[in-house]
Amino acid sequence: MVVIGQGYVGLPVAMRAVQVGFSTLGFDVDEPRVAALAAGRSHVGDVSDAELAEALVDGYRVSFDPADLAGFDIAVISVPTPLDDGTPDLSAIESAGAFLAPHVTPGCCVILESTTYPGTTVELLGPILAGGSGLEPGTDFHLGYSPERIDPGNHSWTLVNTPKVVSGVDEASLAVVDAFFSALVTTTVPLATCAEAEMTKLLENTFRHVNIALVNELAMFAHELDVDVWNVIEAAATKPFGFMRFTPGPGVGGHCLPIDPTYLSWWVKEDLGRPFRFVELANEINDRMPEHVAERVVRLLNEHGRAATGARVLMLGLAYKAATGDWRESPSIAVLNALRSWGLEVDVCDPYVDPARLPAGVDALVPCEDLAFSDVDVVLVMVDHPEFDPVRIAAAAPLVFDAKDLLRGHEIKGARL
């Protein structure tokens, strides 16, 4: 079998496939990534170098040469689907389909995992595979969709024990897709159509996006009303029914929340000509949060007699979530840029981010062991990494702005979101 795309989704799938006995080729167009994987160096936090080394012995290969895709029986496509100026960019899916098409044979199965809008599997990927192979999906070979549910850094819910939604373009395809993933995970959830499975993924993340927007806007109003929003949320979460706990933060980031809801909104507008108002409002609120955090930091400095221009800020956390090094779409980057545009000097510490792969504008990271809180004017907590010690921060930081409620229960000079 082959897994196209060896990122945070594709690599764990490839590792699990090897564990259950599949001879697996990991394919990626990123040649340095391929070289690192072949040498046993993992770039994915949920896959250790030791696990990768074991897989390389047990049947895992990695390549960037499309010729090596020949002879597959099952192919899983796990490639990025970003937005390009608000429009879905499916070029990676198109490329993956073009790579696979010449090697499609009767009876094989192709499964798309990448997040996308309903209709992509049947209307985009299927014709690409058919055009390059001369074979028809659902007639000559199997085709299906199974949305990824990887949550980086989550050790309670993993690829194996998180239920896997599966679908196919026909009953036979569904049966093959279901059988394959049943070998990898403990529970599958079959759906009748690929469109239902594609929309399931968008609903899951839109649900989170909208509810995060609700508590983010509540946090902004609560601050102005002099109400502690964190205490309010903790109290509401004691209700055993009818409430689900979401917490505010400096914005949303990563591979899902800033992107997936917009896929759904774009598809509704494209197909039906009407706006998805909940999504558009949630985007507006969540996109506003980094600016709100930056404004609060400046205001905090002013309240304590320090001008913003030239003030030194130590930002704790660059990634979009705790215990991961993924900074894609991270609100930390937007906050960093806003603070610098107002004349503040900002240093960044993140023990999970690879110092060799930093976003534009971040030249270097401050190592955790070199943190000197007394040398800065304010410490800005953007990510609640376990390495950030709230006791030490509360004791040593001259001022703190805590955007993640990391310092709850500790007496600080400063403010919380």
C-alpha positions as CSV (number, residue, x, y, z in Angstrom):
1,M,0.0,0.0,0.0
2,V,1.0,3.6,-0.3
3,V,0.3,6.8,1.7
4,I,0.7,10.0,-0.3
5,G,1.7,12.8,2.0
6,Q,3.9,12.1,5.0
7,G,2.8,15.0,7.3
8,Y,1.0,15.0,10.6
9,V,-1.8,12.7,9.2
10,G,-0.1,10.6,6.6
11,L,3.0,9.6,8.6
12,P,0.9,8.2,11.6
13,V,-1.3,6.3,9.1
14,A,1.8,4.8,7.5
15,M,3.3,3.8,10.8
16,R,0.0,2.2,11.9
17,A,-0.3,0.3,8.6
18,V,3.2,-1.1,9.1
19,Q,2.4,-2.1,12.7
20,V,-0.6,-4.2,11.5
21,G,1.4,-5.9,8.7
22,F,1.1,-3.8,5.6
23,S,4.2,-3.3,3.4
24,T,3.9,0.5,3.2
25,L,5.4,3.2,0.9
26,G,5.3,6.7,2.2
27,F,5.3,9.2,-0.7
28,D,6.0,12.9,-0.4
29,V,7.1,15.6,-2.9
30,D,9.3,17.2,-0.2
31,E,12.7,15.7,-0.9
32,P,14.4,16.9,2.3
33,R,11.5,15.4,4.3
34,V,11.9,12.1,2.5
35,A,15.6,12.0,3.1
36,A,15.1,12.7,6.8
37,L,12.4,10.0,7.1
38,A,14.7,7.5,5.3
39,A,17.4,8.3,7.8
40,G,15.0,7.7,10.7
41,R,14.3,11.3,11.7
42,S,10.7,12.1,12.3
43,H,9.3,15.7,11.9
44,V,5.9,14.7,13.5
45,G,5.6,15.0,17.2
46,D,3.3,12.0,17.5
47,V,5.8,9.7,15.8
48,S,9.1,9.2,17.6
49,D,12.4,8.5,15.9
50,A,12.4,5.1,17.6
51,E,8.9,4.2,16.2
52,L,10.1,5.4,12.7
53,A,13.3,3.3,13.0
54,E,11.3,0.2,13.9
55,A,8.9,0.8,10.9
56,L,11.9,1.1,8.5
57,V,12.9,-2.3,9.6
58,D,9.4,-3.8,9.5
59,G,8.3,-2.7,6.0
60,Y,8.2,1.1,5.7
61,R,9.8,2.7,2.7
62,V,9.7,6.4,1.7
63,S,10.1,8.0,-1.7
64,F,9.5,11.1,-3.8
65,D,9.6,9.3,-7.1
66,P,6.1,8.7,-8.6
67,A,7.4,5.6,-10.4
68,D,7.6,3.9,-7.0
69,L,3.8,4.1,-6.6
70,A,3.5,1.2,-9.1
71,G,1.9,-2.0,-7.9
72,F,-0.2,-0.6,-5.0
73,D,-3.4,-2.3,-3.9
74,I,-4.5,0.5,-1.5
75,A,-3.5,4.1,-1.7
76,V,-4.4,6.7,1.0
77,I,-4.1,10.4,0.0
78,S,-3.3,12.6,3.0
79,V,-2.1,15.9,1.5
80,P,-2.7,19.5,2.5
81,T,-5.7,21.5,1.4
82,P,-5.1,25.1,2.3
83,L,-7.0,28.2,1.3
84,D,-5.8,30.5,-1.4
85,D,-7.3,34.0,-0.8
86,G,-10.4,32.4,0.8
87,T,-10.8,29.8,-2.0
88,P,-10.0,26.0,-1.5
89,D,-6.7,25.0,-3.0
90,L,-7.0,21.4,-4.1
91,S,-3.9,21.4,-6.2
92,A,-2.2,18.8,-3.9
93,I,-5.2,16.4,-4.3
94,E,-5.0,16.9,-8.1
95,S,-1.3,16.2,-8.1
96,A,-1.7,13.1,-5.9
97,G,-4.5,11.8,-8.3
98,A,-2.2,12.5,-11.3
99,F,0.7,10.6,-9.6
100,L,-1.6,7.6,-8.8
101,A,-3.6,7.4,-12.0
102,P,-1.1,5.6,-14.3
103,H,-0.7,3.0,-11.6
104,V,-4.4,2.3,-10.9
105,T,-5.3,-1.3,-11.6
106,P,-8.5,-3.3,-11.5
107,G,-9.5,-4.1,-7.9
108,C,-7.3,-1.5,-6.2
109,C,-8.6,1.0,-3.8
110,V,-7.9,4.8,-3.5
111,I,-9.0,6.6,-0.3
112,L,-8.9,10.4,0.1
113,E,-8.3,11.6,3.7
114,S,-7.7,15.3,3.1
115,T,-10.2,17.8,4.4
116,T,-12.3,19.2,1.5
117,Y,-15.8,20.2,0.5
118,P,-18.5,17.7,-0.4
119,G,-18.2,16.4,-3.9
120,T,-14.4,16.4,-4.2
121,T,-13.9,12.6,-4.1
122,V,-16.6,11.9,-6.7
123,E,-16.4,15.0,-8.9
124,L,-12.6,15.8,-8.8
125,L,-10.5,12.9,-7.7
126,G,-12.5,10.2,-9.5
127,P,-12.3,11.7,-13.0
128,I,-8.5,12.4,-12.6
129,L,-8.0,8.7,-11.7
130,A,-10.3,7.5,-14.5
131,G,-8.7,9.8,-17.1
132,G,-5.2,8.6,-16.3
133,S,-6.0,4.9,-16.0
134,G,-8.8,4.3,-18.4
135,L,-10.6,2.6,-15.5
136,E,-13.9,3.7,-13.9
137,P,-14.2,4.2,-10.1
138,G,-16.9,1.9,-8.6
139,T,-16.7,-0.3,-11.6
140,D,-13.1,-1.3,-12.2
141,F,-11.5,0.0,-9.0
142,H,-12.6,1.1,-5.5
143,L,-12.7,4.8,-4.4
144,G,-13.7,6.2,-1.0
145,Y,-13.3,9.0,1.5
146,S,-12.4,8.9,5.2
147,P,-11.8,12.2,7.0
148,E,-8.8,12.4,9.3
149,R,-9.4,12.9,13.0
150,I,-5.8,13.3,14.1
151,D,-5.4,15.6,17.2
152,P,-1.7,16.3,17.5
153,G,-0.4,15.9,21.1
154,N,-3.5,14.1,22.3
155,H,-2.4,10.9,24.0
156,S,-5.8,9.9,25.1
157,W,-7.5,9.9,21.7
158,T,-5.2,8.6,19.1
159,L,-5.5,7.3,15.5
160,V,-6.2,3.8,16.9
161,N,-9.0,4.5,19.4
162,T,-10.7,7.5,17.7
163,P,-13.7,6.2,15.6
164,K,-13.0,6.5,11.9
165,V,-15.7,7.7,9.5
166,V,-15.5,5.7,6.2
167,S,-17.4,5.9,2.9
168,G,-17.2,4.8,-0.7
169,V,-18.6,5.6,-4.1
170,D,-20.5,2.4,-4.1
171,E,-21.2,-0.5,-1.6
172,A,-18.2,-2.5,-2.8
173,S,-15.9,0.5,-2.3
174,L,-17.3,1.2,1.1
175,A,-16.7,-2.5,2.1
176,V,-13.0,-2.3,1.0
177,V,-12.4,1.1,2.7
178,D,-14.2,-0.2,5.9
179,A,-12.1,-3.4,5.9
180,F,-8.9,-1.5,5.5
181,F,-9.4,1.0,8.3
182,S,-10.9,-1.7,10.5
183,A,-7.4,-3.3,10.5
184,L,-5.9,0.0,11.7
185,V,-8.5,1.4,14.2
186,T,-10.8,-0.1,16.8
187,T,-14.1,1.5,15.5
188,T,-15.3,2.5,12.1
189,V,-18.4,4.6,11.3
190,P,-19.7,3.8,7.7
191,L,-21.6,6.4,5.8
192,A,-23.7,5.9,2.7
193,T,-22.0,8.5,0.5
194,C,-18.6,10.3,0.2
195,A,-20.4,13.7,0.4
196,E,-21.8,12.8,3.8
197,A,-18.3,11.9,5.1
198,E,-16.8,15.0,3.6
199,M,-19.4,17.2,5.3
200,T,-19.0,15.3,8.6
201,K,-15.4,16.6,8.8
202,L,-16.4,20.1,8.1
203,L,-19.2,20.0,10.6
204,E,-16.9,18.7,13.4
205,N,-14.5,21.6,13.1
206,T,-17.2,24.3,12.3
207,F,-18.9,23.3,15.6
208,R,-15.6,23.9,17.5
209,H,-14.9,27.1,15.5
210,V,-18.4,28.7,16.2
211,N,-18.3,27.8,19.9
212,I,-14.8,29.1,20.4
213,A,-15.9,32.3,18.7
214,L,-18.8,32.5,21.2
215,V,-16.5,32.4,24.3
216,N,-13.9,34.6,22.6
217,E,-16.5,37.4,22.1
218,L,-17.8,36.7,25.6
219,A,-14.3,37.2,26.9
220,M,-13.9,40.6,25.3
221,F,-17.3,41.8,26.7
222,A,-16.6,40.2,30.1
223,H,-13.3,42.2,30.4
224,E,-15.1,45.4,29.7
225,L,-17.9,44.5,32.2
226,D,-15.3,43.6,34.9
227,V,-16.4,39.9,35.0
228,D,-13.9,37.0,35.2
229,V,-14.9,35.0,32.1
230,W,-12.8,32.0,33.2
231,N,-14.7,31.7,36.5
232,V,-18.0,31.9,34.5
233,I,-16.9,29.1,32.2
234,E,-15.8,26.9,35.1
235,A,-19.1,27.4,36.8
236,A,-21.1,26.7,33.7
237,A,-19.1,23.5,33.1
238,T,-20.5,22.1,36.3
239,K,-23.9,21.6,34.6
240,P,-24.1,17.9,33.7
241,F,-26.2,18.4,30.6
242,G,-26.9,20.9,27.9
243,F,-23.4,22.6,28.1
244,M,-20.0,21.8,26.6
245,R,-16.9,23.6,27.9
246,F,-15.0,25.8,25.4
247,T,-12.4,28.2,26.5
248,P,-11.3,31.6,25.0
249,G,-7.9,32.2,23.6
250,P,-5.7,34.5,21.5
251,G,-7.2,33.2,18.3
252,V,-7.5,29.9,16.4
253,G,-4.7,28.2,14.4
254,G,-3.4,25.0,13.0
255,H,-4.5,22.9,10.0
256,C,-8.3,22.8,10.8
257,L,-10.1,25.6,12.6
258,P,-8.9,28.5,10.5
259,I,-9.5,26.6,7.3
260,D,-12.2,23.9,7.5
261,P,-15.2,26.1,8.3
262,T,-14.3,28.4,5.4
263,Y,-14.4,25.3,3.1
264,L,-18.0,24.8,4.3
265,S,-18.9,28.4,3.9
266,W,-17.3,28.6,0.4
267,W,-19.1,25.4,-0.7
268,V,-22.5,26.7,0.4
269,K,-22.0,30.0,-1.3
270,E,-20.6,28.4,-4.4
271,D,-23.4,25.8,-4.7
272,L,-26.4,27.6,-3.2
273,G,-25.4,31.2,-3.7
274,R,-26.2,32.1,0.0
275,P,-23.8,33.0,2.8
276,F,-23.2,30.7,5.8
277,R,-23.6,33.5,8.3
278,F,-22.6,31.6,11.5
279,V,-19.3,30.7,9.9
280,E,-18.6,34.2,8.6
281,L,-19.4,35.7,12.0
282,A,-17.2,33.1,13.7
283,N,-14.3,33.9,11.3
284,E,-14.7,37.6,12.0
285,I,-14.6,37.2,15.8
286,N,-11.7,34.7,15.9
287,D,-9.7,36.7,13.4
288,R,-10.1,39.7,15.7
289,M,-8.6,38.0,18.8
290,P,-4.9,38.4,18.0
291,E,-5.4,42.1,17.6
292,H,-7.4,42.2,20.8
293,V,-4.6,40.4,22.7
294,A,-1.9,42.8,21.3
295,E,-4.1,45.8,22.3
296,R,-4.5,44.4,25.8
297,V,-0.7,44.0,26.2
298,V,-0.1,47.6,25.1
299,R,-2.8,48.8,27.5
300,L,-1.3,46.8,30.4
301,L,2.1,48.4,29.8
302,N,0.5,51.8,29.7
303,E,-1.4,51.2,32.9
304,H,1.9,50.4,34.7
305,G,3.7,53.5,33.4
306,R,5.6,51.9,30.5
307,A,5.4,53.2,26.9
308,A,4.8,50.5,24.3
309,T,7.5,51.8,22.0
310,G,10.7,50.0,22.9
311,A,9.1,47.8,25.5
312,R,10.4,44.2,25.6
313,V,8.0,41.3,25.4
314,L,8.7,37.7,26.1
315,M,6.1,35.6,24.2
316,L,5.7,32.1,25.6
317,G,4.5,29.9,22.8
318,L,4.6,30.1,19.0
319,A,2.7,26.9,18.1
320,Y,-1.1,26.9,17.7
321,K,-1.7,24.5,20.6
322,A,0.0,23.0,23.7
323,A,2.5,20.2,23.4
324,T,2.9,20.5,19.7
325,G,5.4,22.4,17.4
326,D,2.9,23.2,14.6
327,W,2.8,26.9,14.0
328,R,0.6,26.9,10.9
329,E,-2.0,29.7,11.1
330,S,-0.9,30.2,14.7
331,P,-2.4,33.4,16.4
332,S,1.0,33.9,18.0
333,I,2.4,35.0,14.7
334,A,-0.4,37.6,14.2
335,V,0.1,38.9,17.8
336,L,3.9,39.1,17.2
337,N,3.5,41.1,14.0
338,A,1.0,43.4,15.6
339,L,3.2,44.1,18.6
340,R,6.3,44.8,16.5
341,S,4.3,47.1,14.2
342,W,3.6,49.2,17.3
343,G,7.3,49.4,18.2
344,L,7.6,46.6,20.8
345,E,10.6,44.3,20.9
346,V,9.4,40.6,21.0
347,D,11.4,37.5,21.8
348,V,9.8,34.1,21.5
349,C,10.2,30.8,23.4
350,D,8.7,27.6,22.3
351,P,10.3,24.2,23.3
352,Y,8.3,22.3,20.7
353,V,9.0,24.3,17.5
354,D,11.9,23.2,15.3
355,P,14.4,26.1,15.3
356,A,15.3,25.1,11.7
357,R,11.7,25.6,10.5
358,L,10.6,29.0,11.7
359,P,7.9,31.3,10.2
360,A,8.9,34.5,8.5
361,G,9.8,37.2,11.0
362,V,11.0,34.8,13.6
363,D,14.8,34.5,13.3
364,A,15.5,32.5,16.5
365,L,13.9,31.1,19.6
366,V,14.9,31.7,23.2
367,P,15.7,28.3,24.8
368,C,13.6,27.5,27.9
369,E,16.7,27.1,30.0
370,D,17.8,30.7,29.1
371,L,14.6,32.4,30.1
372,A,15.2,35.5,32.2
373,F,11.9,37.0,33.1
374,S,13.4,40.0,34.9
375,D,15.0,41.2,31.7
376,V,11.7,42.0,30.0
377,D,8.8,44.4,30.6
378,V,6.0,41.9,30.2
379,V,5.6,38.1,29.7
380,L,2.9,37.2,27.3
381,V,1.5,33.6,27.7
382,M,0.2,32.5,24.3
383,V,0.4,28.7,24.6
384,D,0.0,26.6,27.8
385,H,2.9,24.2,27.1
386,P,3.7,22.0,30.1
387,E,7.3,23.3,30.1
388,F,6.1,26.8,31.1
389,D,6.1,26.8,34.9
390,P,3.4,29.0,36.3
391,V,5.0,29.2,39.7
392,R,8.3,30.5,38.2
393,I,6.4,32.9,35.9
394,A,4.3,34.4,38.7
395,A,7.3,34.8,40.9
396,A,9.7,36.4,38.4
397,A,7.8,38.2,35.7
398,P,7.5,41.9,36.3
399,L,4.2,42.0,34.3
400,V,2.1,39.1,32.8
401,F,-0.6,39.0,30.2
402,D,-2.0,35.4,30.4
403,A,-4.0,34.6,27.2
404,K,-4.5,30.9,28.2
405,D,-5.3,31.0,31.9
406,L,-2.1,29.2,32.6
407,L,-1.5,31.1,35.9
408,R,-4.9,30.4,37.4
409,G,-4.6,30.3,41.2
410,H,-1.3,32.2,41.2
411,E,-1.0,35.8,42.3
412,I,0.4,37.9,39.4
413,K,0.9,41.5,38.5
414,G,-0.9,41.8,35.2
415,A,-4.0,40.5,33.6
416,R,-5.8,37.6,32.0
417,L,-7.7,37.4,28.7
